[in-house]
Amino acid sequence: LSSPIPNSRRPNSRNLMNKVKLDSFYTAVNGISMHARVSAEALPKDASVVILVHGLVVSSRHMIPTAELLAPDYKVYAPDLPGYGESDKPLGILELSELADALCRWMDAVGLEKATMLGNSFGCQIIVEFAVRYPTRIDRAILQGPTTDRHARTLPQQLFRFLLDSPNEDPKLGAIVSYDYWLAGLPRIVRTIQICLEDRIEEKLPYVCVPTLVVRGKLDPLVPQKWAEEVTSLLPQGKLAVIPGVGHTPNYSAPLELARVAKGFIHATEPDLDGKGKSHANTLQ
């Protein structure tokens, strides 16, 4: 980030290399069993809470590598939203607003008042919806690879970009994605993709009134630089970070780089959660 981080608040560089294993637990939320992964590390009571929001049709499995790197410093939670991963599969497929509502109800059930939220891809759309609906429940947002680029909001365009991105990702990611898609089932896959394409995220971004970091992998074809800059410019308190040599899914394929950027942003914004400064041109090269 181009804005310096005071030494007293710099993330522990040693912790960036440390990993903390996660525990699994289930919580009943309005009759639905929701699965989540949570850091088991003993931390101070005032440690910041970070919720990781998974992407399109997948689950918190997608977020494990980043969660393990953030867990030494933060209380980390990575839920499976209803219909995905190890959570119950409601008969009705939840719309975007309902996914945001479910996330808020889950926070109520586990006793989380507020949190920093970090999402990948479609997870960014859920976070933006959440921030607009529940502005007092979010401290800051990290939108990594925010979809969907309004200049390419068709299924053929997105599939083509997805194929272009495949060589940029960890080969093990394919098996995880396939398993999560199998768990979700075809009707949920189809409707979730439709929801992703129908959502006009750009219309909601001006109402996200918390410090927000947009993170783009420099090799990411799903989130071109032009779209990342447009997303950032629409945010009242937006900053942009670009990670070299990374594609669409650094949360799995390049977690060390994403954790470094995320920790820097969290520490840099701790004194200014109530501020209204804006710097959307900052870019990590």
Salt bridges, closest charged atoms under 4 A:
GLU68 OE2 - LYS21 NZ 3.65
ASP73 OD2 - LYS263 NZ 2.62
ASP80 OD2 - HIS35 ND1 2.87
GLU86 OE2 - ARG61 NH1 3.01
GLU95 OE1 - ARG191 NH2 2.74
ASP101 OD1 - ARG133 NE 3.02
ASP108 OD1 - ARG137 NH2 2.89
GLU129 OE2 - ARG133 NH1 3.70
GLU129 OE1 - LYS204 NZ 2.72
ASP139 OD1 - LYS114 NZ 3.26
ASP149 OD2 - ARG161 NH1 2.89
ASP170 OD2 - LYS172 NZ 3.35
ASP180 OD1 - ARG61 NH2 2.65
GLU198 OE2 - ARG191 NH1 3.22
ASP199 OD1 - LYS204 NZ 2.49
GLU202 OE1 - ARG153 NH2 2.64
ASP220 OD2 - HIS248 ND1 2.75
GLU230 OE2 - ARG150 NE 2.41
GLU230 OE1 - HIS151 NE2 3.00
GLU270 OE1 - ARG9 NH1 2.72
